[in-house]
């Protein structure tokens, strides 16, 4: 009996230490979405917490295993399968699907084909690993009283990720140190208490308040000093390229392997991943955000871009005329100014500018000639009349440090672009239609297929620009392959990998349009950067970092000039495209509606309020993991009454959660049945678009309303959506005032919503 008592019972101290251990485990999960393609990380956190609680309260083994199995299958259902898990068919269907999935993957394991394991089975194994880790942590704390190895492993794991990946662990390491101090100290105290109990010196477990206050004070003081104390800069700016060069012989700038993101000079061989670099290159004070142009390239080799420069001395760069013209008479230009300050240590000798560069202000120009400040009167600029690079020249190496520019900011009338001539000057054709002789035929065939329904240059360019977002291409900066010697860079991206970053997208768009005899050129520079502050004179200061290095496409339109397009996923085109104005006479509620091309934002304030409330409700439910939050309070219920109330509440929440879409749809049917009228026709139509998107039938990016209506009619086996859309377009575009249209179309509106509930 005495021997048995040498093992202490679980106390509040043990629970506190176990909770701290779970927080350490959470630190392992936090970086996973950054370094892998794993999503829904909150599900894994909730599963780990659920496993931790089951193990701590000592649920019998025969009950723990099936409970964790069902929890993992529930997680798989949320991630990979559709429908409700708690519906009559949902959960059982998921179990059947996963059973067949597991049987197939066990065969792969026995045949040692580990690379072909499916994603659901890999996820299940990850759930299993989390459960095992939770038990191992319990064993370390409650049996061996040792946790140092796990703490040390956590520190090594986080620091390695911070060094070699985009993960920023600056705050994580502080949390880990604080948690580690508490855990090690409390575990050491528990060991002392056990030894004293074994000797009969202590009758019960306790923590002295004075001891605890001292511990907290010392940990906070040590952490505070560590945070505010001055620290040396990193001794290695980036160890990855150096190590790869040492071990693999990479890093020569050929475009292969992993590089650091930034503006480079050599574009002959594109491809390969890169690591992020948030070091600031320059700051700019501007009136409007814009891309920063460095230069363009015009000859595609099949592996990258090259260009023969044609420099001329450019004294006029200080006199309101630069020897490089981007726009012609039909482009609408507005003169603007920008002030640029380069970051110390950044060594660029050419200008970065938005729009059409007109003038460099000599008085504002500062630069270094070698290591000395230069003389503005002696500096010479040469302009590459083909590629637009404006380069400073001097007796020694020139490094620009600050300068002010005057430039023209263009606006492009869309109707002018659509209706303009497609007869290009000979010099444009010679330079900007070039393609390699060995370009695969399927690239040309794809280009023709993309634009087969378009009849003008602008719509063809837009069709190619939007092709990538409509066909599952992914933006990715790591593990981006480099084409082999016999592979074409564009062909590989379009037909083999379909993953990449700006160079892949911009080069592919330029080549596809050239295959259609549309002149293009490849442009590189920086995106607008990060907005820092607004000045008193209504201007904005942006910081542009290496991570903003970017490439895009310019397409030539006769009598307009070079128009920028942005095909890269996740990036915005800052160019102004002007639609033909339409005068619509509708009431204030309808005027609040924006362009129907984006129905999710084109709603009045009441509608937006309803949507925000609904979306917040859905988000709160999703983050809390459904019933998990109620289950956490379950262990605190001390009476049968509170237990029954909690169970009833839980069932009601689950039912409401399961039926939330149906309940919302019934509410909107009732609302528009009694509150709908001709004046609210546009609002009702926008609400219908929102309901369809909420039911998993969203409108595709770039899809017109008519195309979307036809697709919905086909899916719902009716003609109601087309009828509603036809009236909507008459009201929105034609200024038609509804007169009894809502009464006529209300049944169509309700028919669609009711069909979603069936």
C-alpha positions in Angstrom: 0.0 0.0 0.0 2.8 2.4 0.9 4.5 1.6 -2.4 1.3 2.4 -4.3 1.1 5.8 -2.6 4.6 6.8 -3.9 2.8 7.5 -7.2 0.9 10.8 -6.7 -2.6 11.3 -7.7 -3.4 13.6 -10.5 -3.7 17.1 -9.1 -4.5 20.6 -10.4 -0.7 21.0 -10.9 -0.7 18.0 -13.2 -3.6 19.4 -15.2 -1.9 22.7 -15.6 1.3 21.1 -16.8 -0.7 18.9 -19.2 -2.5 22.0 -20.6 0.9 23.7 -21.1 2.1 20.6 -23.0 -0.9 20.8 -25.3 0.0 24.4 -26.0 3.5 23.2 -27.0 1.9 20.7 -29.3 -0.2 23.5 -30.8 3.1 25.3 -31.6 4.0 22.2 -33.8 0.7 22.6 -35.7 0.8 26.4 -36.3 3.4 26.4 -39.0 2.0 23.5 -41.0 -0.2 25.7 -43.4 2.8 27.8 -44.2 5.3 25.1 -45.1 2.8 22.6 -46.6 -0.5 22.8 -48.6 -2.4 21.6 -45.5 -5.7 23.5 -44.9 -8.3 23.3 -42.1 -5.6 23.2 -39.5 -8.1 24.1 -36.8 -9.6 20.6 -37.2 -6.3 19.0 -36.3 -6.0 21.4 -33.2 -9.5 20.4 -32.1 -8.8 16.7 -32.6 -5.6 17.0 -30.6 -7.5 18.8 -27.8 -10.2 16.2 -27.9 -7.7 13.4 -27.6 -5.9 15.2 -24.8 -9.1 15.4 -22.8 -10.1 11.8 -23.4 -6.7 10.6 -22.2 -6.6 12.9 -19.2 -10.0 11.8 -17.8 -8.9 8.2 -18.3 -11.8 7.0 -20.5 -11.5 3.2 -20.8 -9.3 2.0 -23.6 -12.1 0.1 -25.3 -14.1 3.3 -25.5 -11.3 5.7 -26.4 -10.2 3.9 -29.5 -13.7 3.9 -31.3 -14.3 7.5 -30.1 -11.1 8.8 -31.6 -11.8 6.7 -34.8 -15.2 8.4 -35.2 -13.7 11.8 -34.4 -11.1 11.3 -37.1 -13.7 10.1 -39.6 -15.7 13.2 -38.8 -12.7 15.4 -39.5 -12.1 13.5 -42.8 -15.8 14.2 -43.7 -15.4 17.9 -43.2 -12.2 18.1 -45.2 -12.9 15.7 -48.1 -16.5 14.9 -48.3 -19.7 16.8 -48.9 -23.0 17.1 -47.1 -23.8 16.9 -43.4 -22.1 14.2 -41.3 -25.2 14.0 -39.1 -27.7 13.4 -41.9 -29.2 10.0 -42.4 -26.8 9.2 -45.2 -23.9 11.5 -44.6 -22.0 9.8 -41.8 -22.6 6.3 -42.9 -21.7 7.2 -46.5 -18.4 8.7 -45.2 -17.6 5.5 -43.3 -18.2 3.3 -46.4 -16.1 5.6 -48.6 -13.2 5.7 -46.1 -13.4 1.9 -45.6 -12.8 1.3 -49.3 -10.2 4.0 -49.2 -8.3 2.3 -46.3 -8.5 -1.1 -48.0 -6.9 0.4 -51.2 -4.2 2.1 -49.2 -3.3 -0.9 -47.1 -2.6 -2.7 -50.4 -0.2 0.2 -51.4 1.5 -0.1 -48.0 2.1 -3.9 -48.4 3.5 -3.3 -51.9 5.6 -0.4 -50.5 4.1 2.2 -52.9 4.1 4.8 -50.1 4.2 7.7 -52.6 0.8 6.8 -54.0 -1.1 6.9 -50.7 -4.3 9.0 -51.1 -4.8 12.3 -49.3 -7.7 11.1 -47.1 -5.7 8.2 -45.8 -2.6 10.4 -45.2 -4.9 12.7 -43.2 -6.2 9.8 -41.2 -2.6 8.7 -40.4 -1.9 12.3 -39.3 -5.0 12.1 -36.9 -3.6 8.8 -35.6 -0.2 10.4 -35.1 -1.7 13.2 -33.1 -3.5 10.8 -30.8 -0.3 8.8 -30.2 1.6 12.0 -29.4 -1.1 13.1 -27.0 -0.8 9.8 -25.1 3.0 10.0 -25.2 2.8 13.5 -23.6 0.5 12.1 -20.9 3.0 9.3 -20.3 5.9 11.7 -20.0 4.1 14.0 -17.5 2.3 11.5 -15.3 4.7 8.5 -15.4 8.3 9.6 -16.0 7.9 13.3 -15.0 10.2 14.2 -17.9 9.4 16.7 -20.6 12.7 18.3 -21.5 13.2 16.2 -24.6 9.8 17.4 -26.1 10.6 21.0 -25.1 14.0 20.8 -26.8 12.5 19.2 -29.9 10.0 22.0 -30.1 12.7 24.7 -29.9 14.7 22.9 -32.6 11.7 22.4 -34.8 10.6 26.1 -34.6 14.1 27.5 -35.1 14.8 25.3 -38.1 11.5 26.4 -39.7 12.2 30.0 -39.0 15.6 29.7 -40.6 14.9 27.7 -43.7 11.2 28.4 -44.5 8.9 31.5 -44.7 7.7 30.8 -41.1 8.2 33.7 -38.8 8.8 32.3 -35.3 9.7 35.5 -33.6 6.7 35.4 -31.3 6.5 31.6 -31.1 9.9 31.3 -29.5 8.8 33.7 -26.8 5.7 31.6 -26.1 7.7 28.4 -26.0 10.3 29.8 -23.6 7.6 31.0 -21.2 5.7 27.6 -21.4 9.0 25.7 -21.0 10.0 27.6 -17.9 6.7 26.8 -16.2 6.7 23.2 -17.2 10.3 22.4 -16.1 9.9 24.2 -12.8 6.6 22.7 -11.9 7.7 19.2 -12.9 10.8 19.6 -10.7 8.6 20.7 -7.8 6.4 17.6 -8.2 9.4 15.4 -8.1 10.5 17.0 -4.8 7.0 16.5 -3.4 7.0 12.9 -4.3 10.4 12.3 -2.7 9.2 14.0 0.5 5.9 12.0 0.6 8.0 8.8 0.2 9.9 9.8 3.3 6.7 10.7 5.1 7.6 14.4 5.3 4.6 15.7 3.3 1.0 14.5 3.7 -0.5 16.1 0.6 0.4 17.9 -2.6 0.4 21.7 -2.6 2.0 24.7 -4.2 3.1 27.5 -2.0 1.6 30.8 -3.1 4.9 32.6 -2.4 6.7 30.0 -4.4 4.3 30.4 -7.4 4.5 34.3 -7.2 8.3 34.1 -7.2 8.2 31.7 -10.2 5.9 34.0 -12.2 7.9 37.1 -11.4 11.2 35.5 -12.4 9.8 34.2 -15.7 8.2 37.5 -16.6 11.4 39.4 -15.8 13.6 37.0 -17.8 11.2 37.2 -20.8 11.0 41.0 -20.6 14.7 41.4 -20.6 15.1 38.9 -23.4 12.6 40.8 -25.6 13.8 44.4 -25.0 17.5 43.7 -24.9 19.5 44.8 -28.0 20.3 41.9 -30.4 22.9 41.6 -33.2 21.7 41.3 -36.7 21.6 37.9 -38.3 25.1 36.7 -39.0 23.8 35.0 -42.2 21.4 37.0 -44.4 20.2 33.7 -45.7 21.9 30.4 -45.1 19.9 28.5 -47.7 21.7 29.7 -50.9 25.1 29.3 -49.2 24.4 25.8 -48.1 22.9 24.8 -51.4 25.9 26.2 -53.2 28.3 24.4 -50.8 26.5 21.0 -51.0 24.8 21.0 -54.4 26.8 23.6 -56.3 23.7 25.7 -57.0 23.1 29.4 -56.7 24.7 30.6 -59.9 21.6 32.5 -61.0 20.7 30.2 -63.8 17.1 29.9 -62.7 17.4 26.4 -61.3 16.9 25.3 -57.7 15.7 27.5 -54.9 16.6 31.2 -55.0 15.7 34.3 -52.9 12.9 36.4 -54.4 14.0 39.8 -55.8 14.6 41.8 -58.9 17.2 40.0 -61.0 19.1 40.8 -64.2 19.3 37.4 -65.9 16.0 36.0 -67.3 17.4 33.6 -69.8 16.3 30.5 -67.8 13.1 30.8 -65.8 11.7 28.3 -63.4 12.6 26.9 -60.0 11.2 27.9 -56.6 12.4 30.7 -54.3 12.2 31.7 -50.7 10.6 34.9 -49.5 12.6 38.1 -48.7 10.8 41.0 -47.1 13.8 43.3 -47.0 12.6 46.8 -48.2 14.0 48.0 -51.5 12.6 51.5 -51.7 9.7 53.6 -50.4 7.6 55.8 -52.6 5.2 58.7 -52.1 2.5 58.6 -54.7 -1.0 59.8 -55.5 -2.2 56.3 -56.6 -0.9 52.8 -56.3 0.8 51.4 -59.4 3.2 48.8 -60.6 6.9 49.9 -60.8 8.4 49.2 -64.2 12.1 48.3 -64.5 12.3 47.1 -68.1 10.8 44.7 -70.6 12.1 41.8 -72.7 10.9 40.9 -76.2 12.6 37.7 -77.3 11.3 34.4 -75.9 13.7 31.5 -76.2 11.6 28.6 -75.0 13.4 28.7 -71.6 13.2 32.4 -70.7 13.6 35.9 -72.1 16.5 37.8 -73.7 16.6 41.2 -75.3 19.2 43.2 -77.2 19.3 46.7 -75.6 19.5 49.8 -77.8 20.8 52.6 -75.5 20.8 56.3 -76.5 22.1 59.2 -74.4 19.1 60.7 -72.8 19.8 64.3 -71.8 16.1 65.0 -72.2 15.3 62.8 -69.2 15.6 66.0 -67.2 13.6 68.0 -69.7 10.1 66.6 -69.8 10.8 64.1 -72.6 12.2 60.6 -72.4 13.2 58.6 -75.5 10.8 55.8 -74.8 7.1 56.1 -75.7 4.5 53.7 -74.3 1.2 55.3 -75.2 -0.4 56.9 -78.3 -3.0 59.4 -79.0 -6.1 57.5 -78.0 -4.9 56.7 -74.5 -6.2 59.2 -71.9 -3.2 60.5 -69.8 -3.0 62.4 -66.5 0.2 63.8 -65.3 1.3 62.8 -61.8 4.5 62.9 -59.6 6.2 60.4 -57.4 9.1 60.6 -54.9 11.3 57.5 -54.4 13.8 56.9 -51.6 16.0 53.8 -52.0 16.8 51.7 -48.9 20.4 52.0 -47.7 22.5 49.3 -49.2 20.3 48.7 -52.2 22.4 49.0 -55.3 20.2 49.8 -58.3 21.6 52.2 -61.0 18.4 52.4 -63.1 15.0 54.0 -62.5 11.8 52.3 -61.4 8.8 54.2 -62.6 5.0 53.9 -63.1 3.1 54.6 -66.3 4.9 56.7 -69.0 8.1 58.3 -67.6 8.3 62.0 -68.6 10.9 63.7 -66.5 13.5 63.1 -63.8 13.8 66.1 -61.4 17.6 66.9 -61.3 17.4 68.8 -58.0 15.9 65.8 -56.2 18.3 63.3 -57.5 20.9 61.9 -55.1 23.2 59.0 -55.7 26.5 57.4 -54.8 29.4 57.3 -57.2 31.5 54.4 -55.8 31.3 55.3 -52.0 31.1 59.1 -52.5 28.1 61.3 -53.0 27.8 62.2 -56.7 27.4 65.5 -58.5 24.0 65.9 -60.2 25.6 68.0 -63.0 27.9 65.3 -64.2 25.6 62.2 -64.1 24.5 60.8 -67.5 21.4 58.7 -68.2 21.0 56.3 -71.1 17.6 55.1 -72.2 17.1 51.7 -73.8 14.6 52.6 -76.5 13.5 49.0 -77.0 13.0 47.8 -73.4 12.4 51.1 -71.5 15.3 50.8 -69.0 16.7 54.2 -68.0 20.2 53.6 -66.8 22.6 55.9 -65.0 26.2 56.0 -66.1 29.3 57.5 -64.5 33.0 57.2 -64.0 32.5 54.8 -61.2 29.6 52.5 -60.2 26.4 54.5 -59.7 23.9 53.7 -56.9 20.8 55.8 -57.0 19.6 56.8 -53.5 16.5 59.1 -54.1 14.8 60.8 -57.0 11.5 62.5 -58.0 9.7 61.6 -61.2 7.0 63.1 -63.4 4.9 60.5 -65.3 1.7 60.1 -67.2 -0.9 57.8 -65.7 -3.0 56.2 -68.4 -6.7 55.4 -68.6 -7.8 53.0 -71.3 -11.4 53.3 -72.7 -12.6 49.7 -73.2 -14.7 50.5 -76.2 -11.7 52.1 -77.9 -9.7 49.0 -77.3 -12.5 46.8 -78.6 -13.2 48.8 -81.7 -9.6 49.8 -82.6 -7.6 48.7 -85.6 -5.6 45.5 -85.5 -3.1 46.5 -88.2 0.2 46.7 -86.4 3.2 48.7 -87.6 6.0 46.7 -89.2 8.5 47.5 -86.5 6.1 46.2 -83.8 5.5 43.0 -85.7 9.2 42.3 -86.1 10.0 42.6 -82.4 6.9 41.5 -80.6 5.5 38.5 -82.5 8.6 36.4 -82.3 8.2 32.8 -81.2 10.8 29.9 -81.1 10.6 27.6 -84.1 10.2 24.6 -81.9 7.2 25.9 -79.9 4.9 22.9 -79.5 1.8 23.0 -81.7 -0.5 22.3 -78.8 0.3 25.8 -77.4 -0.9 27.4 -80.6 -4.0 25.2 -80.6 -4.8 26.0 -77.0 -4.5 29.8 -77.8 -7.0 29.4 -80.6 -9.4 27.4 -78.5 -9.3 30.0 -75.7 -10.4 32.9 -78.0 -12.6 31.0 -80.4 -15.7 33.0 -79.2 -14.0 36.5 -79.3 -13.9 38.8 -82.2 -11.6 41.6 -81.1 -8.1 42.0 -79.6 -9.2 43.3 -76.2 -11.6 40.4 -75.5 -9.0 37.9 -76.7 -6.5 39.4 -74.3 -9.0 39.2 -71.4 -9.9 35.7 -72.3 -6.3 34.6 -72.1 -5.8 36.6 -68.9 -8.7 34.8 -67.2 -8.0 31.4 -68.6 -5.7 30.5 -65.7 -8.1 31.4 -62.9 -10.9 29.4 -64.7 -8.9 26.2 -65.2 -7.4 25.3 -61.8 -3.9 26.8 -62.2 -2.3 27.4 -58.8 0.1 30.1 -57.5 3.1 28.5 -55.9 6.6 29.7 -55.2 8.2 26.4 -53.9 8.8 23.1 -55.7 8.4 24.8 -59.1 10.1 22.6 -61.7 12.6 23.8 -64.2 12.0 22.5 -67.8 14.5 20.0 -69.1 16.6 20.8 -72.1 14.1 19.4 -74.5 11.1 21.0 -72.8 9.5 24.4 -73.5 8.9 26.6 -70.4 5.4 27.6 -71.4 4.4 24.2 -72.6 5.4 22.6 -69.4 3.4 25.1 -67.3 0.3 24.9 -69.5 0.0 21.2 -69.9 2.2 19.5 -67.3 2.6 21.3 -63.9 -0.1 24.1 -63.9 1.6 25.5 -60.8 4.0 28.4 -60.7 4.4 32.1 -60.0 4.3 35.4 -61.9 7.0 34.4 -64.4 5.0 31.3 -65.4 1.8 33.2 -65.8 3.1 36.3 -67.6 5.3 34.3 -70.0 2.5 32.0 -70.9 0.1 34.8 -71.6 2.6 36.6 -73.7 3.3 33.5 -75.8 -0.4 32.5 -76.2 -1.2 36.0 -77.5 1.8 36.0 -79.9 0.5 32.6 -81.2 -2.6 34.6 -82.2 -0.5 37.3 -83.9 -1.1 39.8 -81.1 2.1 41.8 -80.2 3.1 41.4 -76.5 6.2 42.0 -74.4 7.2 40.6 -71.0 7.7 43.3 -68.3 9.4 43.0 -64.9 9.6 45.3 -61.9 7.7 45.5 -58.6 4.1 45.5 -57.5 2.7 48.6 -55.7 4.1 47.5 -52.3 2.6 47.8 -48.8 0.7 50.9 -47.8 2.4 52.5 -44.8 0.7 55.9 -44.2 -1.2 58.7 -45.8 0.4 62.2 -45.9 -1.3 65.5 -45.3 -1.4 66.3 -49.0 -3.6 63.3 -49.8 -0.7 61.2 -51.0 0.3 57.7 -49.8 3.6 56.2 -48.8 4.3 52.7 -50.0 7.2 50.3 -49.0 8.3 48.1 -51.8 10.3 45.0 -50.7 12.1 42.2 -52.6 9.0 40.1 -52.1 7.1 42.5 -54.4 9.3 41.7 -57.4 6.9 40.8 -60.2 6.5 40.3 -63.9 3.4 41.0 -66.1 2.4 41.4 -69.7 1.9 44.4 -72.0 -0.2 44.0 -75.1 0.0 46.4 -78.0 -3.1 48.2 -79.3 -2.7 50.4 -82.4 -3.3 54.1 -81.7 -3.5 53.4 -77.9 -0.1 51.9 -77.1 1.0 49.3 -74.7 -1.7 48.1 -72.2 -0.7 46.1 -69.1 -2.5 42.9 -68.2 -2.2 40.8 -65.1 -2.7 37.0 -65.5 -1.1 35.9 -62.2 -3.4 34.3 -59.7 -4.0 36.6 -56.7 -2.6 39.8 -58.1 -4.6 42.9 -59.1 -4.1 45.0 -62.3 -3.8 48.6 -61.2 -4.4 49.9 -64.7 -7.5 52.0 -65.2 -10.0 50.6 -67.8 -12.9 52.9 -68.4 -16.3 51.4 -69.2 -18.9 53.4 -71.2 -21.1 55.2 -68.7 -24.7 54.2 -68.4 -27.3 56.6 -66.9 -29.7 54.6 -64.8 -32.6 56.3 -63.1 -33.4 54.1 -60.0 -34.0 54.9 -56.4 -31.3 55.2 -53.7 -31.6 51.6 -52.6 -30.9 50.3 -56.1 -28.1 52.9 -56.7 -26.2 51.3 -53.8 -25.8 48.2 -55.9 -22.4 48.0 -57.6 -21.4 46.3 -60.8 -23.3 43.0 -61.2 -20.1 41.4 -62.2 -19.5 41.1 -58.4 -22.9 40.2 -57.0 -21.5 39.5 -53.5 -20.7 43.1 -52.9 -23.4 44.8 -54.9 -26.1 45.1 -52.2 -27.8 47.7 -50.1 -26.8 48.4 -46.5 -29.6 46.3 -45.0 -28.7 43.4 -47.2 -25.0 43.7 -46.3 -26.0 43.7 -42.6 -28.0 40.5 -43.0 -25.1 38.9 -44.9 -22.5 40.0 -42.4 -24.6 38.6 -39.5 -25.1 35.4 -41.3 -21.5 35.0 -42.3 -20.4 35.7 -38.8 -22.8 33.1 -37.5 -21.4 30.5 -39.9 -17.8 31.4 -39.1 -18.3 31.2 -35.4 -19.9 27.8 -35.7 -17.2 26.6 -38.0 -14.3 27.8 -35.9 -15.8 26.4 -32.7 -16.0 23.0 -34.3 -19.7 22.5 -33.9 -20.4 20.6 -30.7 -16.8 20.6 -29.4 -17.3 23.8 -27.5 -20.3 22.5 -25.6 -18.5 19.3 -25.0 -15.6 21.2 -23.3 -18.1 22.5 -20.7 -19.5 19.0 -20.3 -17.0 18.0 -17.6 -18.0 20.9 -15.4 -21.7 20.0 -15.1 -22.2 18.8 -11.6 -26.0 18.1 -11.5 -28.4 16.0 -13.6 -30.4 19.1 -14.3 -27.5 21.0 -15.8 -26.5 17.9 -17.8 -30.0 17.5 -19.3 -30.1 21.3 -20.2 -26.8 21.0 -21.9 -27.7 18.0 -23.9 -31.0 19.6 -25.0 -29.1 22.7 -26.0 -26.5 20.7 -27.8 -29.1 18.9 -29.8 -30.9 22.1 -30.7 -27.7 23.7 -31.8 -26.9 20.7 -34.0 -30.3 20.7 -35.6 -30.2 24.4 -36.2 -26.7 24.1 -37.6 -27.7 21.3 -39.9 -30.8 23.1 -41.1 -29.4 26.6 -41.2 -29.5 27.0 -44.9 -33.1 25.7 -45.1 -34.2 28.0 -42.3 -32.6 31.0 -43.9 -34.2 30.2 -47.3 -37.6 29.9 -45.7 -37.1 33.3 -44.0 -36.1 35.0 -47.3 -39.2 33.4 -49.0 -41.4 34.9 -46.3 -39.5 38.2 -46.4 -39.8 38.8 -50.1 -43.3 37.4 -50.3 -44.6 40.2 -48.0 -41.9 42.9 -48.3 -41.0 42.4 -52.0 -42.0 45.0 -54.6 -40.9 46.4 -57.9 -38.5 48.8 -56.2 -36.7 46.0 -54.5 -36.4 43.8 -57.6 -32.6 44.3 -57.9 -32.1 43.6 -54.2 -34.2 40.4 -54.5 -32.1 39.2 -57.4 -28.8 39.9 -55.6 -30.2 38.0 -52.6 -30.9 35.1 -54.9 -27.3 35.1 -56.1 -26.1 35.0 -52.5 -28.4 32.1 -51.7 -27.2 30.1 -54.7 -23.6 30.7 -53.7 -24.4 29.7 -50.1 -25.8 26.5 -51.4 -22.6 25.6 -53.2 -23.6 27.0 -56.6 -21.4 30.1 -57.0 -21.0 32.2 -60.1 -17.7 31.5 -61.8 -15.1 34.2 -62.0 -15.6 36.1 -65.3 -18.9 34.2 -66.0 -21.6 36.5 -67.3 -25.0 36.6 -65.7 -26.6 35.0 -68.7 -24.1 32.1 -68.8 -24.7 31.7 -65.1 -28.4 31.7 -65.5 -28.3 29.0 -68.2 -26.1 26.9 -66.0 -28.5 27.2 -63.0 -31.5 26.4 -65.2 -29.8 23.3 -66.4 -28.9 22.3 -62.8 -32.3 23.0 -61.4 -34.3 21.8 -64.5 -36.2 25.0 -65.0 -36.2 28.3 -66.9 -36.8 30.5 -63.9 -33.3 31.9 -63.6 -33.1 33.0 -67.2 -36.4 34.9 -66.8 -35.3 36.7 -63.7 -31.9 37.5 -65.3 -33.5 38.9 -68.4 -35.6 41.4 -66.4 -32.7 42.2 -64.1 -30.5 43.2 -67.1 -33.3 45.4 -68.4 -33.6 47.2 -65.1 -29.9 47.5 -64.4 -28.5 48.3 -67.8 -31.4 49.7 -69.7 -32.9 52.0 -67.0 -36.2 50.1 -67.3 -38.6 50.9 -64.4 -40.3 47.7 -63.2 -44.1 47.9 -63.3 -45.7 44.7 -61.9 -42.6 42.7 -62.8 -42.0 41.5 -59.2 -45.5 40.0 -59.0 -44.9 38.2 -62.3 -41.4 36.9 -61.3 -42.0 36.3 -57.6 -43.1 32.7 -58.3 -39.9 32.1 -60.4 -37.8 33.5 -57.5 -39.5 31.2 -55.0 -39.4 28.2 -57.3 -35.6 28.5 -57.4 -35.2 28.8 -53.6 -37.7 26.0 -52.9 -35.9 23.7 -55.3 -32.8 24.2 -53.2 -34.6 23.1 -50.1 -35.9 19.9 -51.7 
